[in-house]
Amino acid sequence: MAKNVLATELQACSLQPLTGFFRDGCCHTSKEDQGMHTICSVMTEDFLIYGKSMGNDLMTPRPEYQFPGLKAGDRWCVCLGRWLEAHEAGFAPPVVLEATHISVSEFVDLEVLRAHAWLG
């Protein structure tokens, strides 16, 4: 079973909307996942608007990719690079640590993730 950044069992990120590179609800990854969809985040309006301004529109539905379009409050497996970009710009969304893949800890300090931990 996959682990999360807390070194415990990886929890589901979202089943509604259904997320993950494999659309299984979890932020699993593999070599096929070039974007590393590994950070379970709770969407914020600021993050969604920032992403769209950077060319990553997560609000518009794309049914051909099984993508429903997101709104504030939705959980989604965000690409590692996109999350880091948003973090550097001051728009990083909250992170659900229990549902964030352990591979993220190779690129982001746990303390940075904890500072953005979703407490809801």
Secondary structure, DSSP 8 states (H G I E B T S, - for coil): --BBTTSSB-----BTTB-TTTTSSS----TT-TT-EEEEEE--HHHHHHHHHTT---SS-BGGGTB----TT-EEEEEHHHHHHHHHHT----B-GGGSBGGGGGTS-HHHHHHTB---
